[in-house]
Amino acid sequence: MTEFEINTSRQAQLLDITVQVNDAVRRSGVERGLCNIYVPHTTAAVIVAENWDPDVTHDLLAHLQKLVPREAGYRHAEGNAQAHILSAMLGSSLNVPVEDGKLRLGRWQGVMFAEFDGPRRRSVVVSVQAG
């Protein structure tokens, strides 16, 4: 298991962490198996999304914020209920197959860290199992 940290710079953003995750896979020595990417935070998530055109991540964030507005009369007193809801909707972990010692992603896919309560310093946990 490997853990790395990232810094987010905005309240809501998607950061491409594919390089860091692939580096963790390489260091594990596993050539074929399964990689689990886990975010130990209740106001962040991890997804697979297109990482070539930055307009895709912009559109994703804009639509998510329309689906779950920041201010909607939530009872959670801390003021970040939107972040908790979006994190629960997208999920705190995902599994990606490993092939030839790297993530088996599609041509335009990347692993994206989804920040909904930033800016913050965040952790990402990567575990790789042979299979």
N, C-alpha and C positions, 0 to 999 in steps of 0.2 A: 504494500500500500504506500502511496506517495501523496503528499499534500503540498499544494503551492498556494501562494497568496496573490491576489490582484487588487489593484486600487481602482475604484470607480470614480468618475468625475462629475456625474450628473444624477439627479433624482431618479430618472429612468433611462436606461440605456442597455443595448445589447453589445457585448464584447466578444470577439472571436477568440476562443481559447484553444483552438484546434492544435496549434503548434505546441503549446505547453502539455496538452493531453498526449499528443503523439510522442513527445519527449519522454513522458512518464511510461508509456507503453514500451518504447525502445529500451529504456533503462530496466524494465522488468525482465527482459530477455524472452518474453513469450512471443512465439512466432504465429500461433493460431489459437484463438480462444475468444474470450469475452472481456470487454472493458466496461467497468461501471464508473460513471462520473457522478459524484454526489456533492451537493451543496448544503452544508450544515447551517442553513439560515432560513428563517420563516418569512423573510421579505425579499427573497431572491429565488431564481430558478435556473434550470439548465435545459436547453433545447437543441435540436438539430434544425438548422435553417440554411437558406442560401447565404453564402459568405462572399460572393463575387460582386454583386451589385449592392452598394450601400443603401439604395432606395428601398430595397426589400426590408431591411431592418428598421428603417424609418417608418415605412408603412405598417409593419407589424406593431411597433410601439404605439403609433397613432391610433390604430384600430383597437388595440387592447385598452388604451386609455378612454376610448369612446364606450367600449363595452362595460368597463368598470371605472367610472369617473372618480377623480381624486376626492371631490367633495360631493357626498350623496347622503348626508345625514346619518352616517355610521355611528354606532354606539361606542366603538373602541376609542377610549379617551386619548390615546397616544397620538392620534392623527395620522396613522399610517395603515388604516384598514384596507385601503386600496391595494397596498403592497402585499399584505397578507393574503388577500383574495386572489390576486394575480399569481402569486407564488403557488398557492394551492391549485389553481387552475392548470398551470403549466407543469408543475412538478419539481421536486428537489433532486431527482436522479434520473439517469437514463443509461441504457446499455447499448453498446456499439460492438459489433463483431470485430475481431482482430484477425488480420490476414497478412502474411509476410512481414510480421513485426510492426504493423501500423494499423490505424483505424481503417475499417472497410467502409468508407463513406462514398457517396455518389460524387460525380464530377463537380457539382456546384455546392455540395453540402459542407457545412462546418459545424463544430460544436460551439454554441453560443452561451455565454453567461448572461443571464437576464437580471439586471438590477432594477429594483422598484422602490428602494428607500435609501438612495445614496445622497451624496457621495459617501463611500465607506471603504474600509479595507476588508476584503472578503477572502474566505478560504474555499478551495476546491479539493476534494478528496478523490483520488483515482486508484482503483484497484483492478488488477488484471489477473484473470485466471486462464490457465491453459485448458484447451478442450478440443 
